[in-house]
Amino acid sequence: MGNRTLACLGGGPAGLFLARLLRRADPSWQVTVYERDAPGSTFGFGIGLADRTVAALAEADLETQRRIVEAGVVGHGISLRHHGADVRWGPRGGTAIARAALLDILREQALAVGVTLEHGTTVELGEVDADVIVAADGANSATRTALGPEFGVTDGLGRAKYIWLGAELGLAGMTFSFAADEHGAWAAHAYPYAPGMATFLVETDEDTWRRAGLDRPDAPLGSDGTDLRSKRYLERLFAADLEGRPLLGNRSRWANFRNVDCARWSAGNVVLVGDAAHTAHFSVGSGTTLAMEDAVVLARCLVAEPDPGTAFARYEAERRPAVEHLQARARASQIWWETFGQRMNRAPSQLAFQWLTRTGALSYDRLRAADPRLARDVERWFTDATAAEVDLPLNAGADPLCTPVRIADRTLPTRVVVTRPLAPAGSAARHERDLTLFGGLALAGAGLVVADLASVSADTLDWTALSGLADFVTTYTEALAGVRLPVDTTLAKAAAEAGFGYVEYTCPVMSEASDEPSDEPSDQASDQASDQASPADLAAVIQATATPLRGVALTVRSGTFPAVVARARELKAAGANLVRLLHAPEQPRTPASELALAALAEEIRALASVATLVGDGSARTEHLRTAVVAGQADLAECWPVTSAASGRGPA
């Protein structure tokens, strides 16, 4: 086979490393890298590489990997500064390196194997003639834009504003600092990447940014294009963290993070790598990691497969699962950072715990094994906060799900909720079975037991027997007995007269695209009665419900969106004091969807000031325990309660 040609559009880490690997493995490839910027004129400061990436680099190219590690800062701890406290944990792995140093190394390594580098050159897709064209031109890829429909591109901007700066700081590790002023909340992400040097990225919400006057188009610019007004503002705000030193700019301007997904990573002889194909929020530090891992796999596939299309297919098949897994965690992290302002009143230990568990990679149970010291601090904070809320003494280290909780003016003995249907009408010993089931659950430790009557015909309900069930739970346990009902004032009145302390209704399913309820079923456990009830009817029935606690089950199709929070506010105004969040039954249950629902629950607690209930009996107990400690949920549907790492809690 004769010489083949490859043109790489973009001379960032992915493009340069791919070029070197391909030429090194098969010198018959003629490889040219086109980069619009001159050598040494890169933007930004430090970047991070995960341990797995460093290992992959060593396997693919030990010489280059050694140079990168020698030039970087390897491993460090993590520190979170909030309300004057400094919460530490670690050490954390990985390697941080100056972006300029990384590019210098990769350029030298590419040139050493005969790669042609064309700097200061902007090349359009139609101007390139090569067997393979690699688009390594970043999140704002012109190549991807030109072939958008063929790649199936989905992109959009994040909600927060961020600016990438640097500082001459000798940080011991990654440091997150939170600050508040008259305009709002701010956070700094700082980490060392060379001796005495650190990245200092600042993030805030758009409203705060505007109130601070940093949106003005007349901001003075430095010689490198840095927004000097914002730089000076942030130097004052974070003066203590900066130890009085100035911030450093390098084309530093405010931006919104760009979320990019592509249904296909190749079209014809063009293939995407790195941020051109997929982005992951900077808060998980994986942009360069993913890009260089892409380069390793694509180079290997191009060497192994003579047909570019086959090579592209192999590359995407191997890389997409890992990329999507990390993107899911990055999106959860992005949601957390875009809403951090609503957590500024949290205690330092809880905020640190929330940050650690925001992506689902770490849970309450796993933290106990990974960092016992920090776990004890979190347990101590949670126990003290819960004891103060319910005005009861508590044992330190109790299973969070088995601690009492105050909802409105009622204190439940535990946060565990169990919802079950009644025995079928006409079945033998029906009422005895119901009494044994719900009474037994309450005796065994459930804080709230709910009989699901939503799909039961009203004329088959025996309210005398149900009254006996409620009376047993109330008399012999500290738990609360509740019922789930169709939206019906008569049934609500009957439930209150029967002695139930909680009534729950099902709200029509919420759709992300609209503030209006969907026509599709809202819950597998509810029938058409609740599906057909309008929001106004639901509000009227809630207002007429006389039980101490009144709840609504909201079935949603996605994570965080304003319509659900707005509906929760309306329900709170109508008299609801608990919102249960459920997955739409037609949507697949994934770790990402669980994280999104927990994040939505937290947003409802913060913005609608109403208690939340998560879980549907199938969620893992450790995730529900984590949601409770993180302040995302007050109650959790789960049974049995599997023990925490220490073995405490009911089995």
N, C-alpha and C positions, 0 to 999 in steps of 0.2 A: 504494500500500500504506500502511495506517495505521501509527501508531507501534507498535513492538514493544518488549517489555520483557525485560530481562535482570537476573537477581538473581545476584550473586556472593557465595558463602558463603566468607568469608575475605579479609582485607585485607592480605595479604602482597604481595611484589613481583609475583607473577603476577596476582593479582586486580586490584590497582590499575592495573598497566600495561595489562592487557587492557581494563579499563573506559575508560581514557583513549583508547586507540587506537580502540576501537569508536565512542565518541562523536565523536571527532575526524574519523573517516572518514565517519560517517553520523549526524548529530545527531538523526535521527528515532528512534534507539534511546533508550529510557528505561532508564538503568542505575543500579542501586543496589548498593552494596557493604556487606555486613554484617560487622563485625569485633567480636569479643567484648572485645578489649582497648581501653583508652583510648589516644588518640594519645600517642606518646612512651613508652609502657610496654612496648616490645618486649624480648624476651630476647636474649641473645647480644651479640656485639661486632662484629667485622668479617666481611665476606663478600667473595668474589672473583668476578669476571666475566672469562671468557675473552676473548681478542682477537676471536674470531669473533662472540661475543655483542655486544661493544661495536660491532662493525661492523654487525651486524643491527639494533641499536638506532638507529644513525645513519641507516640506510636507512628505518626505520619512523618515526622521530620524532627528528629531529636536535636539536631544542631540549632534549628530555629527556636525550638522550645527552650533550650538552655539559654540562649541569648535573651529571650523575653523574660525568663525568670530572674536572670542575673540583673536585668535593668529595672525590675519591678520591686514592689513591696509584697512579701508573701505572708499571708495569714495575719489576722488581727482580731481583736475583740469588738464588741458593739456596745455603745453607750447611748442612752436616751435621757435627755435633759428636759425636765418639765417641772414647773412650780418650785424651782430651787433644788430639786433632787436630781441625782445622777444615778440612774438604774443601769447596771452593767451586766453583761453576760458574754459568753464566748469561751474559748476563742473560736473564731470563724475562719474557715479556709479561704481559698481563692488567692489570686494574684492581681494586684492593681499596678498599673503602669501608665506613664504619661502617654497620651495619644500620639504626640509628636515622636516620642521615642519608639513606640511600637511601629509607626509607619516608617521611620528611618530604618529600623531593623528589617522590616518586610521588603522595603525597596532594595536594600543592599542584597538581601537573600535572593530576590527575584532576578536582579541583574547578574548575580553570580552564576545562574544557570542559563543565561542567554535570553531572558525575557526582554522585549523591547518596551520601554516606557516613554510615552508621549505626554509630557506635562504641559500645562497651559493650553490644552486643546479641548475644545468642546465639540463633540462629534454627534450628529444626529443619526438616528437609526438608519435612515435611508442612505446615508453616506458611507456605510460600512459594508465591505465585501469580505465575508469570512464564512468558513464552514459552520462555525459555532459562534454565536454572539451571546455573551454573558452580561446581563444587566446587573451591575453591582453599584448602581447609582443612588442607593439610599432610599429613605422613606418618601422623598419627594421625586421619585424616579420618573424622568421624562420618558424613558423606554416603556415603563409600565403604563403610563398615561396614554402613550401613542397606540398601544395595543390593548387598552383596557377591556373591551368586550371579550377579546380572545382569552384573557386571563381570568375573567370573572371577578373583577376587582370590587371589593367592598372596603370603603375607607371613610373615616370621619375623625373629627377632632374631639379630644377630651375636654372636660368641663373646667379644669384648673389651668392657671397660668404658671409658667415656670421660667426661670432664667439661670443659665449655666455660667457660674463664675468660679474663681479660684482664690486661694489665699496662701500666704507664707506661714503655715501653721505646722507645728510638729505634733500632729495628733497620734495618739496611741492606737487608734482604731476607728472604725466607722462610727460616726456621731450624728445623732438626730437631735436637733434643738427646736423647741417650740416657743413662739413668742406671740404676744398680743399687744396691740396698741389701740388707739381710738378708732382706727379704721377696720380692724378685724384681726383674724388669726393668720400667722405665718409659720412656715416650717423650713428648716435648713437641713439638707442632706450633705454631710461632709465626710470625706474619707481620704486618707493619705495615699499618694501614688508615687512619691519620691521623698527622700529625706528633706524634711522641712517644707514640703509642699502638699497641698490638699485641694481637692475639688470642693466647691462650696455652692451647691445648687439650692435655690430658694423657690418655694412653691406657695401659692395662695389661691383663694377662689377669686373669680372675676369681679364680684361685687367689691370685695376688699381692695383689689387692685385699682379699681376705678375710684373708690372713695379716697384712696391715697394719692390720686392724681397722677398715677403712673401710666395712664392710658393716653396722655396728651401727646399729640403728634409732633409738638415742637420741642421734644426732649433733646438737649444737647448731646452730640455724639462725639466719642473719642476718635482718635486717628484710625483705630481699628474697627470703628463702627459700634463700639459699646455704648449702651444707654447710660450716660453719666448721671442723670437725675436718679434713676433707679439704683445705681451703684452706691451713690452717696446716702440715699434713704436707707438702704439695707445695711450699710456700714454703721449708721447710728442705731438701727434697730437691734442688730446682733453684735454690738460693740463688745459685750462681755465675752461672747463666744469667740470673737476674733482677737481678743486680748489687745484691743486698740489698734490692730493692724488694718491696713486698707484692703479692700477686695481687689482682685485682679480681673480685668476684662479681656476677652478675646472674641470679638464679634458677638458680645453678650447682649442679647435682646430677648424680650419676653416672647413666649410662644405657647401654643397649646400642643400637647402631645398628639401625634397623628397615629391613629389605629388603622392598620392595613392588614387585610386578609385577601387572599386570592384563591379562587376555586381551582385554578390550574397554575402551575409554576412555569409552564413552557408553552410556546406557540411557534410552530415551524422550527426554525433553527435558533430561536431565541429562548433563553432560560434565565429565570430570576434567581438571585441569591440574596441572603441577608435581609436587611430592611426593605429592599425593593420587593421582596416576596411576602414578608410578614414582619410585623413589629411586635415588640413586647415592652410594656411600660418600663421606663428607666428605673423604677423603684425596686425591681428585682434584679437589676444589673446584668441583663442577659442579651442586650443587643449585639455586642461584639462577640459574645460567646456563641450565639446562634449563627452569626455570620461566618465565623471561622470553622465551626462544625459543618456548616453547609459546604464550605470550600473543600474540606477534607473528603466528604462523601462524593461531591460532584466530580472532583479530580479522579477519584478511584473509579467511578462509573464510566467516565469518558475514556479512561485507559482500558477498561475491561470490555467495553462495548464499541465495536466499530461504527454502529449506526447511532447518530446523535439522539434520535427520537427514543430509542430503546434505553440509552444512557440516561436521558432526562427522566423517563418513567421510573427507572430503578432508583435514581436519586430522590425523586419525590416520594416514592413508596417508603423508602428508608427514613427519610427525614421528617415527613409530615407528622407522624404520631408523636415524636418527641417535641416538635415545635408546637403542636396544638396543646399538648399537655402543659408545657411551660406558659403558653399564651393564656390558658385558662387561669393559672395561678397569677399571672401578671395582671389580668383583668380584675381579679379579686383585689389585688394590691392597689391597682389604680383607683377602684371605687373607694377603698379605704382612705387613700391620700386625698382624693377629691372631696371627701366629706370630713376630713380630720378636724375642721373648725368646730363641728358640733360635739367634739370630745374634749375640748379644752378645759372643761370643768372636772374631768376625770382625775382620780388619784394617779400619781406616777406609776405605781405598780400595776394598776389596771390598764393604763394606757400602754405600758410596755408589753403586757400580756396580749392586749388586742393587736398590737403591731406584730408580735411574734406569730400569732395564730391567724393572721388575716388571709393567708393564701391557702390554708388547709394542710400545709406541709407539716405543721406542728399542732398538737392538740394539748388540752389540759393534762391528759394522762401521760402523753409523751414528754411533756415538759418536766414532769416529776422524775422521769428517768434520766432525761438529758441534762438538767440543771437543777438538782435538788435545792440548792440555796435560793435561787430565784423562785422556784415553785413554793418554797416555804414562805417567802415574802408575799407572794400572790395569795396564798391560802390565808395568811394572817390578815391581809387587807380585806379579803372577801368575807371572812368570818366576822371581823369587827364591823364592817359596813352592814352586813345582814343583821347582826345583833342589834345595832343601833336602829335599824329600820323597823324591826318587829318588837323592839324593847324586851328581848328575851336573852338570857345567857346561852351561849353556844360553845360547843367543844371545838377547839382549833383543829382544822384538817378534816372536818366532816365532809362527806360527799356533797358537792354543791347541789345536786338534784334532790338531796334529802334534807335540805335546810328549809326553814319556813320562809314564807314570802307574804308580803302585804299587797293585796290588790284592792284598790279603793279603800273601804273601811273594814275589810275582812282579812284576817290572817289565816293562811292555809298552812298546815303542818309541814308539807313538802311541796316541791315544785313539780311533782310527777302528776300528769293527767292521763287517765285511761278512759277511752271512749269505746263503748261496745253496744251492739244492737241487743234488743230484748229477745228472749226466746220466741220462736215462731208461735203465732196464735194457734190455739188448739193442741199444742204439744203437751204431753203429760207433765204434771208438776211444774207447769210453766213459771208460776210465781215463785215457787221455792227455788227454782233454778236461778231466776233473776236475783232473788235475795241473797243466795249463796255467792253468786258471781260478784255483784257490786259491793255487797257487804264485806266479802272476803278481800276484795281489792283495797277497800278503805282500811280494813284492819291490818293489811299487809304493808301499808305505807303510802298508798296513793293519796295525794292531797286533794284531788278533785276527780270524782268518778262521774262520767256522763253517759246516760242512756240515750242512744240514738233513736229517736222516734220519727225522724224526718220522712222515712219511707213507709211508716206504719199508718194504715187507714185509721182515721180518727174514731170511727165507730167501733173499732176493736180495742181501744185503749180502756183499761180498767184502772181508773184513777184511784180507787180505794186500795188496790194492790200496790200501785205506784207510790201512794202515800205511805204505805207500810215500809217500802224500800227506803224512801227518804227519811222516815222516822228512825229506822234502824241505823243508818249511816250517821245521822245527827246525834243519836242517843249514845251509841257505843264507840264512836270514833271522833277524832277532831277534823276529819275530812268534810268536804262539802259535796253534796249530791246535786247533780245537774241533769238537764235534758237538752237534747238538740231537737228543735221543732221546726215544722214548716212555719212560714210567716203568717201567723193567724192569731188575732187578739184573743179569741175565745180559748184557744189552747194555752196561750201565755198565762191567762188568768187561772186556768185549771192547774197549771204547773205550780204557780205561786200558792194557791190554796192547798195543794197537796204537800207543801212543805219543802219544795226544792229551792235551793239557794242560788242556783245558776241556771239561766236559760240561754241557749245559743241558737242563732239563726244563720242561714247560709245566704251570703250575698251573691248576686249574679256575677259570673266570672268577669274579671277585669282584663281588658285587652290593652296591650302596649300602644297600639296605634291610635287609640281613642280614649277619651274620658268616659265613654258610655259603656254600659255592660254589653257583653257579647251575647249573641243568640244561642251559643253552644252551651251544653250542660256545664254547670259550675262544680259539681262534685258527684262522685259515683254514689255517695251515700245519701244524696238528696233527690227528691222527685220533682215533678214539674211544678208543684205548688210554690216552692221557693224560687225556682228558676224564673217563673212568670211574675214574681213580685217586683215592683219598681222600687228604685231607691227611696222614693217618697213613702211608699207603703211600708217598707222596711223601717224607716225612721219613725213612722207613726206607731208601729207595733213595739219598737224598742221603748219609746216614750211611755207606752201604756203598760209595760212589763214591770211588775211590782217586786220581783226578786232582788236580793241585795246585789248580785252580780249579773251583768248582761253582756253577752259576747256575740261576735259575728265571725263566721268563717269566711275569709276572703280567698278565693282561688285565683291565682295570677299566672300569667303565661311567661313572665320574664322577671328579671331582677329588679333593679331600682328604676322607677320612673314616677314622675310627679302625680299621675292620675291616682295611683294607689294610695299615696300619702294624703292626697286631697280627700279621697273617699274615707280614709281613716279619720280625718278631722271631722268630716260630716257625721260619721257614726258616733264619735266622741261627743259632739254637740247634741246628738239625739239621746244620749244617755248610756251608750256602750262604754264599758270600762275594760274590755278585753278584746283583742283582735287575734284570731287564729289565722295563720298563713298556710295555705295548701298549694301544692303543685297542681297545675292543670293535668288531668288524668291522661291526656293524649301526649304529653311531653315526656321524653325520656328522663329518668332520674340519673343524674351524674353528680360527681363531687362538685363540679362547677355550679350546677343548679342549686345544690344545697348551700354553697357559699353565698350565692346571689340571694337566696331567700332569707338567709340569716342577716345579710347586709340590709335587705329591705326591712326586716323586722327592727333592726337597730334604728333605721331612719324614721320609721313610724314612731318608735318610742321617743326619739329626740324631737321630731318636728310636730307630731300630733299629740304628744303627751298622753299616750294610752299604752297600757300593758300589752305585751305580745306573747303569743303561744306558738311554738314551732314544733315540727315533727308530726308524723302521721302513724307512728308505730313501727315503721320500717327503717327509720334513720338510726345510724349507729349511736349508741349511748354516749360514747366519748365525744362525738361532735356536738350533741345536745348539751353535754356538760360544759364544753368549751363555750358554746353560745351563751349559756347562763352566766359564767364567770366574766365573759367579755362584755356583758351588759347589752347583748343583742336581744335576749329573750328573758321573760320572767318565768314562764312555764314551759314544760316540754312534754309532748305526748310520747310516752315510752313505757313498755312493760314486756318482760321484766327489766329491772334496772341492773344491768351488768356492772360488776364492781369496778371501781377506779383502780389505778395501778397499785395502790396500797392494800387493796382488798377490802376497804371500808365500804359500807353501803349495803343495802339488801340485795340478795342474789335473785 
